[in-house]
Amino acid sequence: MDLPTSSKSEMAYQFLLKQLIEAKIPPKAPLRIPALGKDSGLGVTPMREALRRLESERFVVMENNRGFRAAAVTQAELMDLEGCRLVIETALLREAIAHGDDVWEAEILSSHHLLAKAVEPAETSNLDDLRLWSDRHRGFHRALLVASRSQWLNLFYDQISNHLDRHFFSMFTGDNRGKFLGSTELIAHSRAALGIAHHTKLMEAVLARDEDRAVRLLEEHAGFTRRFFDRVEDQSESSP
């Protein structure tokens, strides 16, 4: 039995979104609708509809006479995304601390345990390891916020997180990994930005219901991450 077009369009969207976030389709890469339709097994029409949806979400761009292309990844965009994420995540965190219960606390502890068990990004080049860390990192931050009540802020937070995940995979896979993470300086910055130690401090502040300290640590965490990716970009520009 054939799937309805709407179901195929959703499947095409999810297929492309995953490819874009994980940088399997690299930034700026052309997106050929016939080839994508064939590779996915979903056909041309669902793929075209998915690309239009992804264009509205700024994962792809449409160029006159050239078709669709994966959106670029830039320092300016990362700074903008991190700034927006911080505004939204701070508001949601304050709300979660105000309303969280014992179940919320247990979810935070569980998600932190899982994140601590994942191999840190600077220590592996395996895509499955990177995917696992990314999923658990996002799961930890989501657990911090799950007791919040604003549906719109949560929606915006998830959209921004998808774009930030795309920046993460763009930096930690393919040629970029070989170029940049051979640097002991960058590895040290990666551990500071993405390692478990700072996440532990953040968790402890949240569980203690120390709202101001938790927000301050969240701001530090975003700052670490932004400075790390800035260094990666700067080294990229200086590499031959």
N, C-alpha and C positions, 0 to 999 in steps of 0.2 A: 504494500500500500504506500503510495507516494505521500510524502510529508506536505502539509500546506506551505505556501510560499512564506507566510509569516514565521513559521518554525524554521525553515531553511535560512531565512534572513537572520534570525537570532543565532543560529548555529554558525553562520558565516561571520557574524559580528564577534562572537566569542572566539572563533578560530583566529581571526585577524588580530583581535585585541591581545591574545596570548603571544602571538608571533611578534607583535610590536613591543609589548612590555618586556619580553625576554630578549629583545634585540636580535631575534632570529631574522627578522627583517630589519636591517640596520637603519639608523637615521639617514634621511635623504635618499634612501633607495627607491627606485621607481616601482610602482605597483601596477602590474599588467593584469587587467581584469580577466581576460581569457585564460591566462596561465594559472591565476589564483583559483578561478572557478574549476579548472581541471584538477589542480593539486588537491583541493579540498573535497572534490566530488560533489559540490553543491550547485555548480552552475554559475552562469554569468549574472543573471538578474539578482539573486540573493547577494552575490558578492558586491555588485554595484550599490545596492541598498545599504549594505554594511559599511562600505567606504564613505558613503554620504553621511551616515551616522557618526563615523569616526572623524570625519572632517569637522562636524559640528562640535566634537569633543576635543579637537585640536591635536589628535594623534596623527592625522594625515593632512596634507594640503593639496589643493587642486590648482594646477598651473595651466594657464591658457595654452592650448595647442600641444600640451605635453602630458596631460592626464594626471593621475594621482601619484603622490610621492609621500614617503614617510616623513613626518615632520623632523626638523633638525633638533639636536640637543645642544643647548648653549648655556654658558655660565649665567647670562642675564635671566634666562628662563628659570634656571635652578634657583637663583636668588629670589625671584618673584614667587615661585612655588613654595619655597621654604618659609618665606614671609607670610604667605596666605595660610599655609599649614599651621604655623605657630599661632596666628590669631584664632583660628578655628579650634585647634587642639587645646589651647589654653582655656577657652570658654567651655569646651566639653569636659575637660578635666575638672574644672571647678564644680561643674554641675554634677559630675559623677561622684566626686568626693562628698558632696552634700547629700546625695541620695543613695549611695552604695550600701549594700548589706553584706551579710556573711558570705552569701553565695558569690557576690562580686569579688570579695577578697580572695576566696578560694580559686576563682578563675584567674586572678592576677598571679597568685602563687604558682598555679599549674603552668600558665603560659611562660612565666619566667623560667621555670625548671626546664621546659622544652627548649627555650631559646639558649639556655646555658649548655645544653647537650649538643647543639648544632655546631658544626665546624665554622669558625669565623671566616668571612670572605677573603681576607688576606692570606689565609692558610691553605687555600684550595683553588684549583682551576677546574674542578669537576662541576658541570652544569647542574647535576642533581643536588650536589652539596649547596651550591649557591641558591638554587630554587628553594631548598629546604630552609636555609637560613632566612631568606627573604620572607617566606611564608610565616615562619615562626616570629620573626621580628615584627612583621605587621600584626600578627596575632597578639603579641604582647601589648603593643600600643593600642590595639582595638580593645583588649581586655581592660585596660585602664579606663576606657571611655564608655564601656557597655552600660553602665548605670546612668548615663546621661539621657536626657529626654527630648532633645531637639532633633526632630527628624530631618529638617533641612540642613542643619549644620553637619549631621552625620552623613548625609548624602554628599555634601560638598567635600567633606573630609575624605570619603572613599574615592571620589573623582581625583582629588589632588594626589592621594596616595598612589593611584595607578600611574600617574605621570612621574612621581618620584621613583617608583619601582623601575620605570623605564630608564631613568637616569642611572640608577644603580646597575642594572644589567649592561647598559652601554659602556660603563666604566670598567666592569669586572669580567668581561668576556672578550673573546677574540683577540685582535691585535692590541687593543688597549691594555689588556692584562700583561702581555709580554713586555710592552714598552715601559709601563709605569710601576708595576708592583715588584719589579726587581730592585726597586729603590728601598733601602732600609728606612729612610726617612718617611716615605709614603706608607710603608707597612706600619711604622710606629703611629702615624697619624690615623691610619685605618683602625688600629686597635683602640685608640682613644675615642674615635668617633662612633665605632660600630661594635666595640667589645662589650662584654657582659658587665664589667665593673660599674659603668655609669648607669646602666639599666637597673642594676641592683640598688644603687642609691635612690634612683627615681622611685622604684617600687617601695622601698622602705618609707620614703616620705609620704607617698600616697596612702599606704596602709596605716601610717601614724596620723592620718588626716591633717597633716601639716601642709595646708593648701599653698601658702606662700613659698615654702621651700620646694614643694613639688613643681610649682610653676617656674621657679628660678632654675631648677635642674632641667626642666624641659627646654627652657630657653638656651641653657648651656649645651644640651644635647644637639639641638638644631644648629647652634653655632659651630660645634665641632664638625658636624657633618658637612656644613656649607664650606668651612675652611678646607676640609680634606678634598672635596671635589674641586674647589678652586685650585688647589695645588696640583691635582691631577691634570686639569685643563691647562694650567700654566706650563707644566712640564711637556704636555702634548705640543703646545705651540712652539716650544724651544727645541723639540726633538727634530733631527734632520729628516 
